């Protein structure tokens, strides 16, 4: 049993993304004492030394300069050290892949049968069984090869980049000279010695030493499991030798971690397999991962069929041994029945169906990073999404710039421009909208009259950021902009024209009234505040954001998308509820929701969520669809609460603040323009940020699942009916109802007929609602539809026994030939009966590949007993009247199945 279970786990394991590899790494790299798996001492020592070195010594040892490498230098280094890629899950050589495709319990069973047939000098059975093994192995080899190549092509569509500082060739010889420029390069092109620029949302692409930092906080959860961000800075570590782990070094950054907030310039120390992450990755052994819901569902279905076979095959063996007296023949027959009962094509059908689904989705601008995420895509019944860019056009324009009381003010625009211009952290769409006023750069003489002194980067707790600028060298100003509530919290005064007034309760109410009116117009409001600071001070922190003077607001408009309303209607029609989770103002969010037709039955604010326990939150998320002023933790809690209520939850996000919720969701959805950490956490990437694209993806995911369900249902019901028929025939016939070789050939032809299922059409009705795995429904389906084929098998037995007088040992070949044709044709026909709740062939037609395979296999099934190969398979030609009876049996079978299908749908439904 353990052998079968282990091999099935191997079948159903898809290629894992780096995200899952990192999770495994985190678990495997910690032993029972919580210490990291040993890495080479030389690597640890090199990192400790890099942590202690001065900047000059570090650059000299790395062969780099303060302005970075040139492209030529980087190319030379890359030729020596290789690309910046961790070596994991390399494609198997063709011969090894072929061996893995062969090495499964079903092929091993068939091989054992072939060996037994050869030892008993049954050359015909040996050839047929050997052909089954070869065909089964080759089909899987070809399908998996195509799936792998398709996955690689899709993966190439999404890539993360790093901002690299490169020196021009003109200044290559002079460390102090030569211009340098920032370049966006794929992370695979990074080399040791490169200088990289990091900001909030970036994945750290290599092991690095921090050279310059500002309020830099890094999440090392992927390496240490520690959920809280760690502060990093540029100071050389004097006590690096005394730190418990090199991961604790405050000036080292490690591949696989990510920047939560702040900004930094860092020197790349090691890339690829030479990194701390890469070294552990090449040392740890692969371990079984926790199966996904998809894998669990397929495993459950497989084990329903395997347990059924393990019970029924011994019964068939004993009955035939007792009634026929030939235990060797009974054993071979029982093994053949076992082969027929086992869903040996399931791995190939699942792989090819998912791969085809992924390719089709890519044409719809949906890139699947993890194949088995397609099932969750189809099962999703709640979609949580941000507002900006999804419901709106993501084309933010600066609509107004006003003073504290709503009067247009050029001074407010000036300070907002300086703030956005000198910001080095994560520039969002609001900053870009401000910077589009390029005329201000000339009017303000930014280059001549202003100089940046320091910066206090944005983070998602403060929801504001500040820069300190020097005007003409003798006047320093701290300029802060951010969410109205957060900026007001740091203000003690407001500016009204030439007057500066203390911010009292009455003025606060007026400010809130002005900003509220702007919000009700659908404008997103950002407050701007200033404070004069001493020219002698050069370094600033969050503590300096106090006693500010509010000078006004900049208001932005992001109009609703024209496609949002029809997309929401389409999602609702397909059973997907949409909930909006935004950090934005509740009034703005509510107006946008109303504009796109999303009902707003009250708005839940982040502050309300803070006060709720998990049970209260689980009730609240069912009652409301709009959640505003949320932090990243709030979004994650909402997603987990929905999942706890039994929903399959998708989360769509593109910012660093969305990463926790993306990981918590059943299916994380991001876009190609998202920050690195969001793309890394997602299972599916949209090449266009649109709910319409998402809706098309959901439908395709359901089509993929529906086609897999067809094969599973057909196999389960057909197998159940076959065993029931075999038991009846074995109990009453003086000979075997079908020879082992005939059973094997029938099973092979039946399997070949199913390889077109992934390409079948799917009725629109079957994709209107979310689809989920339901092993209990499969068992009911199997017991309900399986005996239908047995009814017509027994009619065939009676026909052959009494009408065509095939009732003696001498005439057993005629009996076996008659049942061979009926069994194969009914098995092949069943997929058309159960692929749709409609009338087959009339109301719903299969795709031409499936129709073609059905016709071909049925023709071969009739040809074998009637053609020159009949003797080889121990079959014989059937009399002409038999074919009239065959047509009647097939029509009766189709009619009874259709009638009972109607009853089944009324009683149990049809998923």
N, C-alpha and C positions, 0 to 999 in steps of 0.2 A: 504493500500500500504506500509506504513512504517513497519507494522508487517512483511509482506512478505520479505521486503528488509533486515530488521534486522536478520531474521532467515536465509536468504541466506548468509548473511555475516558470520553468525556462522558456516554454513556448510563449507564454503570455506576457513576458517581460519585454517591453518596448525599449527603444533607445532613450536613455534618461538625459534630461537637460543638466546643465551645470548646476542649476539650483538644487536638484535632487542629489547630485554628486556631493555638493557642499554639505548638505544635511547629513549624508552618510559619513562624510569626513569628520564632521563635528562630533558625531556619536562614536566613531571608531577611534578618533584620535585621543579620546579620553578613556583611561582605564578606570578601574574601580576606585582608585584613589584620587581621580580627577586630574591627573597629570598628563601632559601631552605625550603621545607616542614619541619615542626617541628619534631625533633627527641627527644627521651627521654632526659630530662635534665641530668640524671645520666650518660648517655653515653657521652654527650658533656663535662661534667665536668671531667670524667675519661680521655678523650682524652686530654683535656687542662692540666690536672695534669701530664700525661705522657709526654707532650711536655715540661713541666718545669723541670721535675725530672733530677737529675744527672744520669749518666750511672749506677753507683753502686746502687743507690736507686731504679732505674727502674728494674734492674735485680733482686734485692732482692724482690721487690713487685710482680714481675712476676714469682718468684720461679725458675729462670734460673741462669745460670752462664756464665762467659765470654767465655767459650769454648762450650757453647750450652748445650742442654739436652742429656741424654742418650736415647736409643731406648725404654728402659723400662719406663722411666719417661714420655716420649711422649705418650706411649700406655696408661698409667694411666690417663693422662690428657684427651686424646681423648675419653676414656670410660666415662669421666664425661661431657665433653662439646660437644661431637659428632663430626662427620666429618666436614671438612671445605667446606661446601656446602650451598649456599643460597637457602632457601626454596621458590621455585616458580614453578608454573605449575606442581604440583604433579599429578601423575596419579590418575584418578578418581576411586573411588570404583566401583566394577562391577555393583551394583544396580543403582548407579547414572549415570554411563556411559550408561546403558540400558535405563534409563529415558531420557537422552539427545538424544539418537538415536530415541526414539519414538517421542519426542517433536519437531516435525517440521510441517509446515503448511499442508503438504500433508497427513500425518497421522492424523492430527487433522480434516482435511476435510473428510477423510475416516471414522473416528470415528463418526463424525456428521451424515454421511450417514447411518452408522450402527445403530445409535440411532434412527434415523427417521424410518429406516426399522423395527426396533423392535417395535416402537410405532404404526406402521401401521400393526403390526402382520405379517410381512413378514420374517419368521424365516430363510428361505433359503438365502435371500439377507443378512441378518444379519450375518450368518455363513461365507458366501463368503467374505464379506467386512472385517469382523473380521480377517479372514485368511490372507487377503492382508496386514492388519496392522501388524499382528504378523510376517509374512514372511519378509515384508519390514524392520521392526525393527531388526529382528534377523540377516538378511543378512548384514545390516549396522553395527550392533554390532560386528559380527564376523570379517568382513573386517577391521573395524577400530582397533579392538583388534590386529589383525595380523599386520596391518600397524604400530601400536605403538610398538609392540614387535620387529619388524624388525628395526625400527628407533633406539630403544634402543641398539640393537646389533651393529648397524653401529656406533652409537655415541661412543661405548666402544672402537672402533678401533682407535680413535683419542683422545689423552689426553694430557693436558699440565702438565709440571712438574716444580718443583722449586729446586734450589740448596740449600741444608740445611746443616748446620754445626752441626754434632752430636758428642758427647763425648763418648769415649769408656767406657765400664762398669768398666774397671780396675781403672779408675780415677774418678769414680762416686762420691766418698766421699770427694774428694779434689778439690776445685775450681781452684787451681793453677796447679794441676797435671793432668795426664791422657791425652793421645793423643786424638786429635779430627780430624775428616775427613769430607770432603764434600761428600754428597750423593744426587743423583737425585731422588726425590720422587714425586709421584702424588700430586697435590696441595690439594686434599681431605684429605691427611694424615697430613697436617700441624696442629700444635696446638699452643696456646698461650705459649710464652716462647721460641719458636724455634728461632734460628738465621739463617737468610737466606742471600745468596749472590746474588746480583742483578747486571746485566749489560745491555747494550743497547739491546733492543728488548724484554726484559722480561715483561710479565704482572705482576703487583703487586698482589699477590694472597691473601692478607689479610691486615688488618689495621696494620701498623708497625710504629715503631720509628727508625729513622736513627741513627746508632751508629758511623759508619765510612763512609765517602763519598769522592768522588773525581769528581769534575765537573759534578755533578748529575743533570740532567734535566728530568723532568717528565711531561708527557701530562696528564692533568686532564680534558680533554674535555668531557669524558664520565660522569663526575660528575658535572662539572660547565658550560660546553659549551664553555669555553675559549680555543681557538685553539692554542695559543702560549704556548710553554713548560714553566714550572715553575722550577726555580732552588731550589733544596733542599740541606740541609747541616745538619751536626750532632750537631751543637751547641744547647744547651738547651735554650728554648725560655723564656727570662726574662719577656717579655710583653705579654705572651699568653692570659691573661685575656682581653687584649685590642683589640685583633684582631676581626674584624667584624664577621668572620666565622671560625670555627675550621678547615675548608678546607684551610684557608690561612696560617696555621701553617707551617713554613719552614722546620721543622724536622719531620713531620708526612707524611706517605704514606698511600694511601687508596686503598682498594680492587677495582678492575675495571679500575684503571689507568695503565699507562705503562711507562717504562723507555725509553726516547728518546736517551740520551747519558750519558756517564759517568759510574761510578760503585759505589756500596755501600754495606755495611753490615748493616742489619736491624734486630730489634727484633720484633717478631710477638706479637701484643697486643691483637688482637681479631680475631676470625675466624667465617665463616658462617653467621648465622643470627645475631651474636653479633657485626658484623662490621657496620660501618656507612652505607655502601651500603645495607647490608642485612636488617638493621632496617627500612630503607625507603622502601625497596622492600616489606616488610611484611605489611606496613602501607598504601601505596598508593593503590587506587582502579584501577582495570583494565579499560583501555580506548581503544576505537577503534583505531587501527593502520592505517596508510596510506596504502591502498591496493597496492600490487605489480602489475606489468603489467599483470602477470598471473591471479591474482584474479580479476583485472578489466576486463580482457577478458572474464573470465567465467561468471562474473556478467552481462556483456553486453549481452552475449548469452542467459543467463537465462531470462533476462528481455525482450528480443525480443519475447521469447516464452510465458512469462507470460502476456505481453501486448496483444499479439495475442489472448490468452485465454480470457482475460478480455473483449475484444471486441466481440468475436465470441459466447461465452457461452450465454450471454443475448439474442443474436439474435436467437440462437437455442431454447431457452426457449420460447420466444414470438411466433415463428413460430409454434412450436408444440402445445403450449397452444391454439392458435387461430384455427389451422386446426383440432386438435383432440378434443378440448373442455375439456380435463381432465388436469387441471392446476397442480394438485399434481403429476401426472405421468410425465408431462412435466418438472416439477421442478427436480424430481429425475433423469430424463434422462439428463437434462442439467448439473446437478452436476456430473453425471457419465462421460459426455463428458469433463467436466473440469478436472476430474482426469486423463482421457486419454491424455489430452493436456499438462499436467504439467510434466516436466522432473524429476519425483520424484527419479529416479535412478541416476541422475547426481552427487550428492555428493558422493554416494557410488562408482560409476564408476571412478570419478576423484581420490578419495582417494586410491582405490585399484590399479589403473593404475600407479599412482605416486609411491606407495609403491613397486609394482612389479619392476618398473623401477629402483628404488633405490637399491633393492636387486640385480638385474642383474648388475648394475653398480659396486656394491661392489665386485662382482666376477671379474670384470675387473680392480680392484685396484683403483676404484673411490668411495670415500665416500661422500655421499650427506648430508650436515648438515641441509639443509632446503629443504623440498620436492618440493615446487613450483619453486625452482631454476632449476629443470630439464627442464622446458619449456624454460627458458632463455638459458640454455645450448644448446638446439636444435635450438633456434632462432639466436644464435650468428653468426654474419657474419664477425666480425673483432676480431682477437686475438692479444693482445699485450703481449709480453713476454720478459723476460730478455734473455741474451745470455748464461751466465754461467750456466751449468748444464742442460740447456734445449736444446740448439744447440750443446753444448760441453759435454764432458764426465764427467765434474765435478770431475776429478781426476787430480788436478793441481800438477805438479812437478816443482821443482826448476831447470830450464834448464841452467841458467848462472848466475854468479856473477862477475861483471866487475867493473873496475875503471871508472872514468869520461869519458875516451876516448875509452872504449870498451875492454880493456885488462883484462884478468882474474885476480881477486884479492881476496885472502883469507881474507884480512883484512875487506873487505866489508861484506863478509859472517859472519865474527865474530861479527861485530856490529849488523847486521840484526838478528843474533841468539839471542844476548843479549836482543834486543828490544822485540822480540816475546816471549822469555822465561819469562821476567818479566811483560809482559802485563797481566792485570787482567780483561780487558774489554771483548768485543765481539771478540773472536778469530775466524778469518775467515779461508778459505781454504789456503790462502797464508801463514798465520802464521803456519798452520799445516805442510805445505810443507817445510818451513824453519826448523821447530822443528824436522822433520824426520832425520835431520843430528845430531843424538844423540851423535855421537862421539865427537862433539864439546864441549858437556857438560863436558866431562872428560878432553879433551885437554885444555880447557880454565880454568879448575879448578873453575867452576862457584860457587860451594858451598863454596870453601875455599877462593877465591880471590875477589869475587864480592858480593856486597850487594845493594839491591834496596833502593834508597832514596825517590823517588816520581815518579808520573806518570801523564801525561797529556792525558786523554783518547781521543779516536777517536770520531769525530762527522762528520756529512755529509755536513757541511758547509766548514770546513777546509780540510777534506779528508786526514788527517794525524794524527799520534799519536806519543807521545814521552815518553821515560822513562829516568830517571836520575839514574845512577848507580855509586857506589863508588868502585874504584879498589884499593884493599889493604889498604883501610881506608884513604888514603891521596890524592886521585885523583878522582874528580867528573866529569862525562861526561854525557851530554845530548845527547841522540841518538834518532833521528827523522826519521821515514820512512812514505811514503805515495805516493799519486799521484805525478807524476813528476812536473806538473805545480805548484801544491800547495807547494811542498817542495822547488822548485826553488824560489818561491815568498818569502820564508823565508831565502834564502841564500844570502850571500854577497861575498863569496869566494868559490873557488874549490881547491881540492887537486890533484896535479899531481906529483905522486911519493913522494919525500921528500919536494917538493915545495908547498906552499899555495899561490894561485894567486887570485887577485881581479876579481870578475865576471863581465867582461865588455861585450859589445855588441858582439864582435867577439867570445869570449869564449861561450857566450850564444848560438850563432848560431851553434857552433861546438857541444855543448851538445844536442841541439835539433836535429841535424843531426844524431848523434849516437842513440838517443832514437827513432827517427823516423825510422831508418833502422831496429832496433830491432822490432818495432811495425809492420813493413811491413812483417816481417817473421812470424807474428802471435803470437808474444810473448807479454805478459802483463808485463810492466816495472814498477817497484817500486823504487823510489829514496831513498837513504840513506844519511843522513847528520848528522854531529856531532858538538858539541861545548863544550869546557871545561868551567865548571862553578865553582864558589867559594865553597870550602868545608864547609864553615860556613852556607850556605843556606840550608834549609830543606824543604821548601814548594815552589812549582813552579806552574805557570799558563801559559795560552796561550801566554801571553806577553813575556815569556822567549823564545818562538820559533822565535827568530830573530837573525840576524848576524850569521847564521849557515854556516858551510863549507860542501859543497857537496863532498862526497868521492866516490860515484859510484852508481851502480844499481844492483838490483836482478831481473832477468827476468824469467817469468813462462810460461809454456806451458800447455794449456788445449785443447787437440785435439778434433776435431768435432766428434759427435756421428755418428756411422754408420747408426743408425735408423733415424737421423734427416732429411736427404734428402727425403727418401720415405714417412716419416710422413708429411713433408711440401707438397709433391705432393698430398697425400691423403686428406689433409685439403683443398688444392686448388680445388681438384676435388669435394669436398663437399661444395664449395662456401664460404670457410672461408679464408679471407685474413690475413696474418701474418705480423705484424709489430714488429720490434725489438726495445725495449726501454732499453738502458743500460747506466750505469754511467761510463762505461769503455772507453778506448781510441777509437777514431773513426777509426784509421787505423787497429787496431786489430779486431774491430767489423766488419769492411768491409771485411777483409780477411776471417773471419769465415763464414760470410753470403755467400760469393762467394763459399767457400768450400762445403757448404751444398745446393747450388743451389738456394739460395734466391737472386733474382735480386736486385742490388744496383744502384738505379737511383739517386745517390747523397746522401750525409749524412748531416742530420740536427743536429747542435750542440746546446747544452743547451743555450749558449750565444746568439744564434740567436733567440731562443724562448723568451728570456728576453725582446727583443726589439719589439715583436709583440703584437698587440691588439688581442682580441678574434676573430674578423672577419678574420684577417690575418692568425691566427693560424688554424682556421677552413679550410681555403683554403690550407694551407701548409700540413696538415696531410693527405689530400687526394692525394697529389702528391708524397709523399715519404714513404718508408717503413723502413728506418733505422734512428734512433735517438740516438746520443751518447753524452757522458759527461753530463748526465742529473742529476739533483737533484730530490729529492722526489716530490717537487712542480711541476717541469717540467712534470714528469710522470703523475701526477694528471691532469694537464691542458690539456695534449694530450688526455687522456681518455675522459675528459669532452667535448673537442672539437669534437671528433669522435661521441660521443652520440648526441651532438647538431646537427650533420649532418645527424641524423636519423639512425645511425648504432646501432646494439645490440652488445655491446663491452664486451669481456671477457679480464680479466687481470690476468696473471699468474706470481706470485712472491713469494719469500720466506724470504725476509729480512725486517728489520724494515723500510728501505727506500721505501719499496713497499706498506706499509700499507695504505697511503692516496689514492693511485691509486686503490688498492683492494676495498676500500670502495666506490670509485667514479664509478667503473665499474658496468655494469648491472649484471655481474656475476664474483665474485672474486674467483680465483683458486689458491690454495697453495698446499704445500706438507707436509707430516707428519714430515719431518725433519726441517721444517721452524721454525723461531723464534715464540714465543708465540703470539705476536701481529699480525703477518701475518696470523697465523692459525685462530685467533679470528675474523679477518676482512673478512676471506674468506667464501664463500657459499659452496664450494666444495673442498675437500682435496684429492689429488692424493697420493696413497701409493707408487708410483714410479714416479720420476720426468722425464717424457718422453712425448714428443709430440704424440707418437704413442698411448700411453694410453689415452691421451686427445682426440685424433681423434676417438677412439673407444667409448669414453664417449659421444662425440657429436652425433654420429650416434645413440646410445641408447637413448639419450634425444629426438631425432627426432622421433624414433619409438614410444616412450611413448606418445608424443604429437599427433602423427598420429592416434593412437588408440583412444585417447580421441575425436579427431575430427570425427572419424567414428560414434561414438555414437551420438554426437551432430548433425551431418548432417542427420543421419538416423532419429532421433527423430523429428527434425524440419520438414523435408520433409514429413515424415509419418503423423505427426500431421496436417499439412496443408491439405494434401490430405483427411484425415479422416473427418475433419470439412467441407470441400467442399462437400464431399459425403453425410454427414449428412444433410446439408442444402438442397441439391437437393431432398433427400429422404423425408425429413420432409415437404417440400413444396407440394409434389404430392401424398404421400401415406396416406391412411385413418387410418393407424396405425403406431406405432413407428417402425423405421427400425431395431432397436435392443433394447431389454429390458435393463434397467439399470444394472441388475445383469449380463447379458451377456456381456455388455460393460466392466464391472469391471473384469470379469473372463478373457476376451480377453486381457485386459490391463495387468493383473497379469502375464499371460503366456508370453506375449511379453516382459515384464520386466525380467522375469526369463531367457529368451533366450539370454539376453544381458550381463549377469554377466560374460560371458567368453570373452568378448571383450578385456579386458586388456591382455589376453594371446594370442592374435591373431598375425599372421605373418604380416610383413610389406614389401611391395615391395621395392627393392633397389632404384628404380627411385624416390620413395617418400622421401628418406632421402638424396638425393644428394644436395639439396639446403636448406638453412635455412627456418624454418617454423615459421609463426607468426599468432597471433590471427587476424581475419578479420571479424568482425560482419557484415559488408556490404556484403561480399562474402557469408556469411551464409544466409542472406535474399534473395539474388539472387538465391542461390542454392535451398532454400525452395520453392520459387515461381516457379522455373523451373521444379523441379522433383516431387513436391507434387501432381500436377494435373494428373500425369501419373497414379497413383494408382486410382484416381477418375474416370478416363476413364474406367478402368476395374471394378470398383465398379458399375458404371452405367450400364455396360454390364451385370453384375450379377443381378442388379435390373430387367433389361429387361428379362433376362433368367428366373428368378424366377416368374416374373409377367405373361409373355406371354407363355413361354414354359411349365413351371411346374404349371401354373394356381394358384400361391399363391397370389391372388389378392383380397381376402376378409378378413374380420375380423376373420372368422373361420379358415382361412388357413395362418394366419400371422406367426404362429410358424414355418412353413416350410420356409417361406420367411426369417425369422430371422436366422434360422439355416443355410441356404445357404450363407447368407452374413457373418455370424459369421466365417464360415470356410474360405471363400475367404479373408476376412479382416485380419484374423490372419495369414494365410499363406503368403499373400503378404507383410504384415508388417515384418514378420520374415525373408522373403527372401530378403528384401531391403538391409540389411547390406552386403550381398554378392555382390549385384549389385554396391554399392557405396564404398566398402572398397578398391577398386582398379580401376585405369584407364584402366586396361587390361580386357580381356575376363574372367569373373568369371568362376571358376571350371576348365577351360581349361588352360589359361595362368597363372592364379594366384589362388592358393587354400588357403582357410582359415586354421588356425591351427585346430588340431583335437578337442580341447575343444569347439571351436565355432561351428564346423561342428556337433559335437555330440549334443550340446544344440539345434541347429537348427532342426535336425532330431527328437529329442525327443519332442520338443514343437509342431512341425507340426503333429507328430503322435498323441499327446494328443488332439490337436485341431480337428483332424478327428474322434478320438475315442469318444469325449464327446457327439456329437449328435447321434452317432451310438451305443453307449454302454448303460449300465444300469443306468448311471447318467443323461441321457438325460432329463427325467421328472423333476429331481431336479433343473436343470437349465432352464427348460421350453424350451427345444430343442426337435427336433424329427428327426428320421432317414431320411436320404436323399436317393432319388431313385438312382439306379445304373447308369442311363445315366448322372446324375449330375456329377459324378466323371470323365467321359470323357470330359465334358465341363470344369471341374475344371482344368484338365491337360492342356487343350487348353488355358484357361485364364492365367494360370501361365507361360506357354511358351510364350504367346503373351506379357505378362507383362515384362518378362525377356528380350525378343527381343527388344521391343520398348524402354525400359530403356537403353539397351546397345547402340542402334542406337542414341538416343538423347544424351547419355553420350559422344559419339564420337563428336557430334556437339558442345556440351558444352565445351569440352576440346579444340577443335579448336578455339572456340570463346573467352573463358574466361581463359583457362588453368586449371590446376588441382593441388591444393596444398594439 
